[in-house]
Amino acid sequence: MQILAFRLMGKMAHFRRYYSNSTALTYSVPPRTTIAGMLAGLLGIERDTYYDAFSLEQCKIAVGNHAAIKKQVQKLNLLLIESAKDFNGSQEHHSQNPTELVLPHNIRSGWLDYPVWVWHRDKLIYNRLLQLFQSLDIGYASLGISLALGSAQHLGWLRYEGTVQGEEVRVEETVELSSVVPAKFINQLVIEQYGAERTLRLVKEELPLEFDGQRRLTEKGKGSMLINLMPHPIRANVREHVRLADGTAITWME
């Protein structure tokens, strides 16, 4: 299978948890739904019309982490909207909202770096993405939205890495995985080989994977993922993974 590889980069991100209300919490990595919406937006596809085209059956997505990341809560002054005239920002009072941000460990010299791998069953969509990405090295090319890491104000950029051949492996094997790993694939973590130079800071998060046409989670629409907040692969015995031609091993988010 032919897979597109690129990296999403920026100074800060906010991937809002879909159930978060008064406090805007964030996921540590962009969920599958965020990547799918981003790809659809770059292709100029209208919002909320792409769910079938980027379903779990039609599109495979993996995401990793190549930078040490942390989270920090900031209180943001938001507009207090009580009537239509309040949208111009002229009201005296604002609403303070605690908002969690994803940041690199050193905000001055570092940046977020999320490698992403995408395979699409529809060759037309795959070729449109390929043509779009080949038009740039670093930055972003878009037929629709501006590229952002979650919220619109967290602008980022895309670094195209090329295409790579991949093979799905459906046998138990111990490998070093460069992506986040669905917990359901893991038989056993292998941690005794990690030293000070390869730090693990593992978290488990339940990420949204797929929405239906009404923007509701489908039956398979969320999954528990193991994430390393440090820029090192996760060594584990897994039931299935994807072996890339460059030697990298990843798992699809499903």
Buried (B, 14 or more C-beta within 10 A) or exposed (E): EEBBBBBBBBBBBBBBBBEEEEEBBBBBBBBBBBBBBBBBBBBEBEEEEBBEBBBBEBBBBBBBBBBBBBBEEEEEEEBEEEEEEEEEEEBEEEEEEEBBBBBBEEEEEBBBBBBBBBBBEEEEBBEBBBEBBEEBEEEBBBEEBEBBBBBEEBBBBBBBBEBBEBEEBEEEBEBBBBBBBBEEBBEEBEEEEBEEEBEBEEBEBBBBBBBEEEEEBBEEBBBEBBBBBBBBBBBBBBBBBBBBEEEBBBBBBB
